């Protein structure tokens, strides 16, 4: 089976400082990978390099495109990369405000990606938007409200609907549950898990919350100081951590 | 020294006109593309047509006949002051008749009468970027133009329908020129959009934003819309009270504080010429040359 995403020796430096370095992994279709680590460990830098928001200093990020098979997204042309990020990729920001247009109604937010790929029938766009709002448990009568009238949890769910409406194959998530209270977090995780399984999505989830990866991720990558220190199946890494830092991380989780 | 002699012809110095003409040629070569130019300070405030004045100055020759309209009218403050400006600084002939003019500077209207080959229509543009209110970053909008990513323009139209039930954008209605660039036609009413496929050259100047763009003669200009909400060049559903025309763009004039109103052609020259031909509306009086 060809991997959906093949990452080879990706490195990003901020001047003399390491953003991330020596990162390599394969992601297969339908697989969810978690990246955990402390603040400043290079998780977000890595995710932004993979999603094309940052230009890595070296290495390859090969994505299995629909037409041409594996193709390096770092060297591909910008129109191609932007097309990918509108169709086959999705990016869920930690702060919903970064991923939404706050001045545009919920329906318009969900419809934007459809219109960006050429949908020009208002009725179809609207019914798809309503369908997706339903899937992320937002009432149909909120379709014309602006995101600023939504709670934090609803904004985050709206952002997910907006990203998934074009049926992407790979979803990048940067702390999708950050800043939400625990009950809303639980609901969002439940929703995400359902959607990921139902649509057969592949996803890369960056988080510092081990509970999130335990629930969502098949595989785990632990980062420290810009390097990957441990990888493996989620349960294996969390239940039997080998690296000193992973052991510290696992034992730092507060018990209620 | 005569008054005209104190200025270089048409106010601007020759180097500046040369720079503007180069921008105009580039704009004509790429219909709808916004060409940056080094806009000069003009002796009028931004928003009064500094861009249009610079474009007119670069186009005028001593043999030209110049006409200025503001919302279709020849006799409003903006039109009168710009007309006097070029009378003083260029000494060109001026006219109020659309067919007699070779260069027409306009704010917010296209003349009702069809323009012909050889005429130039100069628009005053406040905000040249159609995507501006949806995407505030100039770097991003430029990229969107260069990569032809215009989905966002439809988001604005979507919002209109979601909120008002129909596309409520009534002026500055976005168009796509020659199937490539999405362009803001300046704040003309959408009633005028279909007229943009015309025989005359259309030049757009935005002074504060330092952009020039153009639509060459007979270019395809398509107003954006949805399949199930097609473009509708609407107008007030009345005939002109003065000349009786039912096919022109109308201004609504409030007559009293008891709800009295009257609809008249916004194009004063067209209305006057119709009355001169004997057309009369409900409140019109027969046209006399000496009565303005």
Contacts between the chains, C-beta under 8 A, distances in Angstrom:
chain1	res1	chain2	res2	distance
A	78	B	143	8.0
A	78	B	147	7.0
A	79	B	147	4.9
A	82	B	147	6.3
A	82	B	149	6.9
A	101	B	134	7.5
A	101	B	155	7.5
A	104	B	134	7.8
A	104	B	155	6.0
A	104	B	159	5.9
A	105	B	159	6.1
A	105	B	162	5.5
A	105	B	163	7.5
A	107	B	158	7.3
A	107	B	162	5.7
A	108	B	155	5.2
A	108	B	158	5.1
A	108	B	159	5.1
A	108	B	162	6.6
A	111	B	155	6.9
A	111	B	158	5.6
A	112	B	151	6.4
A	112	B	152	6.9
A	112	B	155	5.1
A	113	B	151	7.7
A	115	B	151	4.2
A	115	B	152	7.7
A	115	B	154	4.2
A	115	B	155	6.0
A	115	B	158	6.9
A	116	B	149	6.7
A	116	B	151	3.1
A	116	B	152	7.4
A	117	B	151	7.2
A	118	B	151	7.8
A	120	B	154	7.0
A	120	B	226	5.7
A	120	B	227	5.4
A	121	B	226	6.2
A	121	B	227	4.6
A	121	B	228	5.6
A	122	B	158	6.6
A	122	B	161	5.6
A	122	B	226	4.2
A	122	B	227	7.6
A	122	B	228	5.2
A	122	B	229	5.2
A	123	B	228	5.2
A	125	B	158	6.6
A	126	B	158	7.9
A	126	B	162	7.4
A	143	B	162	7.6
A	144	B	162	5.1
A	144	B	163	6.8
